[in-house]
Amino acid sequence: MKDKVILGTVVMLVSLNTSLTGLASQVDEARNDAEVAVINQEEVSAQRLRSQGDEYTREFLIQFHNATQKYRQAFQLGIADQAAGQTHSFDNQVEQAAYQKGREQGKQWGKENDKQEEPQIKSGATSGHSLDQEKYPHRQPLPNQARFIARIAKHAQQVGKDFDLYPSIIIAQAALESNWGSSDLSLAPHHNLFGVKGHFGGQGTLKPTTEFINGQPRQVQDIFRSYASDIQSLRDYAETLQQPLYNQVHRSAVKNYREATRALVGRYATDPNYDKKLNQIIESYQLTRYDELKKDGSESGLTRGYQQLGLPPKKHVKASSHRTVSEHKKISPVISVIGGAASAGMLTGLKKILIS
């Protein structure tokens, strides 16, 4: 009897060890596949992930998310180092590949700058992107556009004052990224007005998005942050723009809002016409009125703004001074903004989406 028990235990342990070895092999395969996909900027097929099973899918998502963050950070460092004449090296294959591509991009931008005889932006990276000089005619906002502007205008002015940003750009970006507050991501329970990727306070959601890779639009899936309110979204966005990468977005560093929108191209978004889209919104709906501040720093353009939108002025326009600080400040957007680390709870939700 004792021999049978011992034999059964040995068989169980051998079986368990084989299972663990197989699982470890699957994890390594998922990690390698994720890194290769990020390096080559490949589209990820949900069908392929489903065919590999739950554990592979879960590990792939974790590693794909982590590798994407490393790629974006190393890519931007490559651009900055090319401009500064410095060099770094990495042991990680994702970071090394991204760094080299960043240097190549920086070199290309440098050549374009020389041809156009434009001064380089002294922010650790070059821009080769010329200033938008287009004239955009004024328009009367549609009812949904007027409601959206009124919804966030006072918060945008307060955030602009607190973080040295243009309220007009804040409103225009929120309008563009959220389709004037109508996208699923911008509505409750997410309140993500800027399409910020990653997690906020452990909360995130998987959504499809269009990214520009090598100048071509591609549909991809990514994780986006969820906020408790619009003001949380606005302030987290402003925290993102406090990084050195966005020095030229600040009011104190540029002459006008168009120089600031130009600085967002290739940093906040990969769309080469991102600044033009923002400028058109700002000019068309005269959002620069929200950039005006009284000497005491209060919002001088807010009541007038409501009148121009055809809406009754708010009785209480003083913005709350409460400041919600993001738990994830290390955000490095090459393809677009992303932050936070993947959590087991979030990945469970992702797995259900992909495998269902």
Secondary structure, DSSP 8 states (H G I E B T S, - for coil): -HHHHHHHHHHHHHHHHHHHHHHHHHHHHHHHHHHHHHHTT----HHHHHHH-HHHHHHHHHHHHHHHHHHHHHHHHHHHHHHHT-----SSHHHHHHHHHHHHHHHHHHHHHHHHT-----SSS-----------------HHHHHHHHHHHHHHHHHHHHHT--HHHHHHHHHHHHTTTTSGGGSTTT--SS--BS-BTTBEEEEEEEEEETTEEEEEEEEEE--SSHHHHHHHHHHHTTSGGGGGGSGGGSSSHHHHHHHHBTTTB--TTHHHHHHHHHHHTTGGGGG-B-TTS-BTTHHHHHHHTT----S-----------S------SSB---S---HHHHHHHHHHHH-
